[in-house]
């Protein structure tokens, strides 16, 4: 299989297209400072095993349907809860939710890529970043899945930290970075006074949170980092990783690291600035693509409140065959999934005070579609097959933490609302 975003080379700059237009046209690939590393090899595995591995990643109670993991932050009432809403034949069921309250685990900054079967027992687990007591340093913990989901009566297992530091780092995401079928963890780890290393903990993990082995490599950005975006575990391939430059609210560049049997590449390809990103196969050619966009955040320091036209309200799609394409017109969060079941991933982008656009996958890549009626004020949150019918549903969240003390989830098929409930 061709590599993840392989084939970057010289060529004209990517064509820009308004988000309201109908279909994209391919443009030549754009070279970053470094070429994309060698191919992400597909792992030979039966389709049944691949489906099982994919199900385990986001299914914490083993019923064959994806579950939704939400961090509910309501600072006005000092709530920082971790909530798991389980899937059912009718989709997400708020009656089947599990709540880990702040007094049990003070959850903070849950990243995309928090779910994986880390111990290989057939149930998805959850990576939580936070602390289980006021005396504990912020660090990653594992909530172990089981037949009834996670057990809120048991404290989460802290992942032993490689080395010691007073720096509140150690942000984590889960993937399968060598494609062996065992889930791994990527972690930002302090190295020196101002630098950060990328530590990979290779699974499977013991119930004490100990990885089978670990490796450490320099920061792909050349300096400190903490934000990462990881590809979705599906049991068929190694998963790529984007590592972002440190930020102060502004849009920064991410470095795309390819993955394969040897693990993550040591060097990556620098992508356009944008703190929203999602992986998918948008054109159905079997190689992984990635979309990077402006999430709308800005640095509030005087003179730094704006972004360049090449970044502002821009979504850049990097295809696995080397093409790139840009859409303009909105900003926000990005979530990918196959919402219409055609075998090609789609993308939702936007949200909050901006319209959500759904970009539909096709043989030529993403094409801009319309919005979703009745979801004003919401933003893309996650995607998963919550009802077990074979395609993904798109979950949105609508909230304003500093004005309203509630958190609403809206489930859609990318075109219309299927359900909505308050957490």
N, C-alpha and C positions, 0 to 999 in steps of 0.2 A: 504494500500500500504506500502511496506517496506520503511524504512527511507532513506533519501539521504545519500548514502555511508554508510549505516548501516552495522553492522556486523564486525567491525574491531576487530581483535583478534590476538593472538600470531601466529607465523608461520615463515617460511623461508623468506629471503629477496626476493623481486620481481625479476623475471627473466629478464635479459637484452637481447635485440634483436636489431640487426642493422635495420635501417630504410628501407633498401632495401629488407628485407625478406617479404615473402608473407602473412603469417597469424600468429596471436598471439596465444599463448597457455596460459591458465590461470595459475596463481600461487596463493598460499595462501595469505590471507589478511595480511597486516602489521599493527601492533598496533602503534599508536602514543602515545604521553605522556598522552593524555586523550582519552577516548572512544568517538566515535561519539555520539552526543545526540540523543534523541528519534526521532521517525519517523517524516518526513515531511508529514503531512496528506493531502490527496487529498481533494479538496473542491467540494462538490456535486453541480453540476451546469449543465444545459443542454448543449449539444454539440454546439448548435447555439450561446448561450451566451459565451461559452468558445472561440469559433472562433472570436466572436465580440470583446472580451477583448484582444485577441492576436492581432487582426488587429489594435485596437486603440493604442496599445503600440508603434508601429513604423509607424503609418500612420497619419501624421499631417494634411492632408487635407481631410481625410475621404472618399477617393475614393476606398478603399478596397485593395490598393496596398501599400507595404512598401516604405518608403522614406529613402534616405541615408543622414545621418548627418555627415558632415566633418568639421574638424578644419583645415583650410589652413594656415600654418605658413611658411612664407617666410621672415626670419629675415633680409636678405640683403636689401630688399625693405620695411622693417618695416610693413609687412602685417600679421595680426592675425585675419583673417576673419572667421566667422561661415557661412557655406554654406549648404543649404538643396537642394538635387537633388531629384525631385519627380519621383515616379514610373509611368509607363504608360503601355498600352497593349503591347508595344514594349520593355519594360524594362525601365531602368533609362534614363531620357530625360534631357540632359544638357540644352535644351532650356527652360525647366520648372523649372529651379533652382531659389532659393531665396538666396540672399547674405546679411548677416548682416555685414557691414564693421567695421573695427577696430575703426573708429571714433564714431560709435554708441555703439559698445560693444567690448571691448578689450578681446578677448577670449583666455583662457589659460588652457592647460591641460584638454581637454575634455576626460573623462573616458568612457570606455565601460559601458553601463547602463545609458544612458542619456535620454532615451525615455520612456514615460509612460503617460497614461491619468490621470493626477494628480487631475483634478477637476471633473472627471466623466461625461463629456459632450459628449463623443463619439469621440473626436478627440485627437490624440496623442500630447503630449507636449514635450518640450525639456529642459533638465537641462543644463544650461551653467555655467561654473565657470570662473569668471573674474570680470571686472568692467565696469560700464557704464560711468564713468567719472574719470579724473585723481585724483579727491579728494576722490574717494570712495575706500574702502578697498576691496581686492580680496574676493569674496564671491559667493555663488551659487545664480543663478537667474533662473526664469522660463519664457520661451517663450511659449505663449499659442497658441495651434493649433486651426484651424477653417476651414471653408469650402474652403477658399483660402490659407490654410497653415498659417504660422505665419505672422503677420502684422509688417513689418519692420518700419512702421511709428510710432509704439508704443514702448516705452522703455520696456525692460523685467522687470518682477516683482522680486525684491530681496526677498529671503526667510529670514524672521526675525531670527536672530541668537540667540540661547539659551545662554544667558550670554554674557559678553563682555570680549574681550581679544585683545591684540596687536599682537598676533600670527597669521600669515597668514595660517590658517588651514581651517577647514570647507569644505573639499573636500566631494563630495556627489555622490551617485549612487541611482538609482531608482529600486525598486522591489516590490513584494507583500509578505511581510515577515510574515503575519499571514494568508494568503490565503483567505481573505474575499472578494477579487475582487476589492478592492480599492487600488490604487497604494500608496506606501510608499517611504520614502527617508531615507537612512542611511548616517550619517554625522560624520566625525571626528571632535571632539570638544576639545579645550584645557581644561585641568583640572590640575591646579597647574603649576609650572614653567617648568617642563620637561615632563609631562605626557599628554596623550590624552585619552578621553573617546569616546565611541561609542554611539551616540545619534540616536534614531529611531523616525522619524516623521511619524506618521500613518495618512493616508489619509481617506477621501478625503480632498483636500486643497481648501481653499477659493481663490478667485481671488486676494486677498491681500497676497497670499503666506503662509497663516496660516494653519497649520495642525490641524486635529481633536483632536489629543492628541500626547504626546511625552513620551518617556522613555529614561533613560540614564543608561548605564552599563559600567563596567570597560573595558579598552582595552583588547581584547582577547590575544594580544601579550605580555602583561605585561609591555609595554612601549609605546612610541609614535608611531603613524602610520598615513599614509595619503592615501596610495594606497589601492584600493578595487576592487574586481571583483565580479559581481553579475550574478545570473542565469537569463535567459530570461523570461519575463512575457508571459504566454500563456493562462491565464484565468482558468487553471484547478488545480493549486496547489500553495502552498507557495514556495517562491524562496529562495534558499540558498545564502550565502555570504562568500567570502574569504577576510580576512583582513590580510595585509602584515606587517611584521616588517619594521621599517624605514630603508632606504637604502641610500648609497652614490654612487650609480651606480652598486654595486655588486648584485648578486642574493641572495635574502633572502627568508625565509620561510613564507608561508601563513597559517593562521588558518581557517579551514572550520567550519562555523557555520550553523548548521541545522536550519530549520524553520518549524513552524507549527501553530496551532490555537493560541498558547500563544505568538507568535512572535519568534524572534531569540533566540537561546540558549545562555546562559551566558558564556559557555565554548565551545571550539572547538577542532578539531583534527588538529594537526600540520602536514603539508604536506611537501613533499620534496622541497628543495629550487628551485625557478624558478619564474621569474616575468611575464611569459606568462601563461595564464590560460583560459579555456573555459569549460562551462557546456554543457551537452547534454545527450541524451539516445543513446549511441553508440551500444548497443547490443539489443535494442528493447524490453527489459523486463519490461518496464514501470517504472523503478526506474531511478533516476538521477545519472549520472556519471560525473566525472570531469577530465580533462587533464591538467597537470601542466608541463611547460617546461622552458628551458633556453632561455631567450629572446636575448641573445648575449651581453647584456650590462656588463661592467666590471668597478670595482673601479680602478681609475687611480693613486691611491697613491702607492708609491714604496713598493713592497712586497705584494701587494694585487690585482695584475692585473689578476690573474688566478682563476679558480674555480676547485673544487675537481672533480675527474672522475665521481662520482655519480651524478654530476650536469651538467658538461660541455657537451653541445650538447646532452642533455638527455630530453626525454619526458616521464613522468610517468602518467599512466592512472589509476584512482581509480574508480572501478566499484561499483555500488550500492549493489551488492551481497557480497562485501567484497574482491573480487579479486583485485590484482594490476598487472600491466604489464608495462615494460619499453621498449622504442625504443631509439636507439642512432643514431647519424650521422648528425643532423642538429640543428639549433637554429633559433629563430626569434619570430614572433608574432603568436598567435593561434586564429583561428576563427572557430566556429562550426555552422553547418546548414545541413539540409537534401538536398544535392545537386542533388541527383538522384531520389528523390521522393519515396523511398522504405519504408518510415516510420521509418528509423533509421538515427540518426544524423551521419554526416561525419565531418572530421576535416582537416583544412588546417593549416600547421605549417611550418615556415621558413620565408625566404624573405630577401630583400635588397641584401647584397653581398653573401647570401647563397641560396641554392635551396629551393623552396617551395615543400614540400611533401604533397600529399593529402592522408589521411588515411580514408578508406571507412568503414562505419559501417556494421555490420553483426551479425548473431546470437551468434557468439563467441566473439564479440567485434570488435575493430578497427583492420584493416589489412592495412599494408603499400602499397600504390599504387605508381604511378609514379608522375612525375612533370607535369607542364602545359607549353606547348610550347608557345614561343613568349611573355613571361612575365618577362624577365631578368631585374633585378634591382627593381622589385616590391615586396611588402609585403602584407600579408593579412590585410584587413581593417575592413570588416563587412560582414554580410550575411543577406539576406532578400528576400522575394518573391516580387521582384520589378515589375514583369509583371503579377502577379495575377494568375499564372497557377497552383499553388498548391505546387510547390517545391521551394527551396531557390536557389538564385544565390549568387556567391561569388564575392565580390568586393575587388580588390587589389588597392594599391596606389603605384606609383613610383615617387620618388623625391629625391633630395639631396639639402636640403635647403641652404647650404652654397656654392653651386657651380652653381645651376640652379634655376632660378626664375620662376619655373612653378610647376604644380601639376597635374599629370595625373591619372585618374581612369580607371581601366581595369575591365570589368565585364566578368566573366567566369561561366561555369557550373561545374567546378572542373576538366575538361579535356581539354577544348578548350576555346579560347577567343570568346565571343559573341559580345562585343562592347568595344570601348575605346574612351575617350574624355579628353580634357584638361580643368581644372578649372582655 
